[in-house]
């Protein structure tokens, strides 16, 4: 079926007042803050998303016991919250039929994957209730932690919040040869916040404040599990941290302030492990980390949490909250290793860039509803804002001229961070290949981008989903030039769709 192509201007629950936030969840079972207390929960074993077995991915509503004592209505891929984890090997072709049984139009964006434009999940390519579409593309990525979620214009925020997000994990021979923790010791961890005072439902009721700050909750769910715990052995584990929240920015750390190692970011493994005691993680960013529990005794517990930090705006952005408690229960381990070196990363040379483009992020917080802009323009589905050439290397500079943090995400290409506010000494979260970069208030960052491997229309946007839904998004088009030839797989994909 041909995708519908329209500018669907619609607010989710326009004119309805948002429910006020309650207290902040600090550690499993403990609460603090002001206002109505967050709902007291009972610790639950961490859910592990099911594996996608192939075939059809159906978007539909379902009832699930997110909390043990009540059914929550969730919007799902395949009836599961979280969505099934997709695992593929680099070089394989991935094919799945998407079927939309939701009351709204929807689609799938394959976040971080480099796909032909008609396979990317652009908001111009959405499907109404009852429609279906076959996504089929060659997976040419290096091994890494990617993900998928819906991308309908002005409806991405509510659909993701209601439950539509899942892992897309790519494996390859280079990574497998490293002997990293595998199987049950390789744990995907989707981190999302929810509003516990909303009757334990994923209610999405937007007001002007939420459009400015983003839709923030007072409780963190790990893999859709509130008050989550995981029983671990005294050994080495790999955790794939994915910030799937609408707007919340985490500063992840262990409750005893002990060290862990960052081994990968958005686009796969780093050159070596980097020891840290905490790291920022903005919406859509990923961190692959190694945690060694051998230093703990059987019976010990330690909690993965987000630290309190300054610089957030409104509704407890920057609050300290628990994410997942680890209970050390047994000896033994994964047999996995932490190699001294990991992967070879081709470094982009910004001196070879053919052009620099500047993007200034602004917010009109005096309008109702508030609107968010890039270069003083709000998103127009049919307008091409920037044109680049396939194969070209450019430097893109992002300046956040607002007091609201913005995680900027690029479709159709990956990039390498050059500097922040002129400082070239980067933290591990900014190293390697990236598709999303966190911009705190009133800051500037520059990235080097090499465009390809496909021509077509792609997006650059803020991944605070409320900012994205309300204007902070642009179209850019990658075109052929005299020295570039479009990848044959793109041509093959287009031929398959005719």
Beta strands, then each sheet from edge to edge (+ up, - down):
strand 1: 24-25
strand 2: 31-32
strand 3: 44-45
strand 4: 55-67
strand 5: 70-77
strand 6: 86-89
strand 7: 93-100
strand 8: 109-111
strand 9: 132-138
strand 10: 144-149
strand 11: 165-171
strand 12: 186-194
strand 13: 219-222
strand 14: 225-226
strand 15: 228-233
strand 16: 236-243
strand 17: 250-254
strand 18: 260-265
strand 19: 268-276
strand 20: 278-281
strand 21: 286-292
strand 22: 301-306
strand 23: 321-330
strand 24: 355-364
strand 25: 371-374
strand 26: 386-389
strand 27: 393-400
strand 28: 406-410
strand 29: 415-420
strand 30: 436-439
strand 31: 444-450
strand 32: 456-462
strand 33: 473-479
sheet 1: 1+ 2-
sheet 2: 3+ 15+ 23+ 22- 17+ 20-
sheet 3: 5+ 4- 7- 9+
sheet 4: 6+ 11+ 10- 8+
sheet 5: 14+ 13- 12+ 16+ 21- 18+ 19-
sheet 6: 25+ 24- 27- 31+ 29-
sheet 7: 26+ 33+ 32- 28+ 30-
end
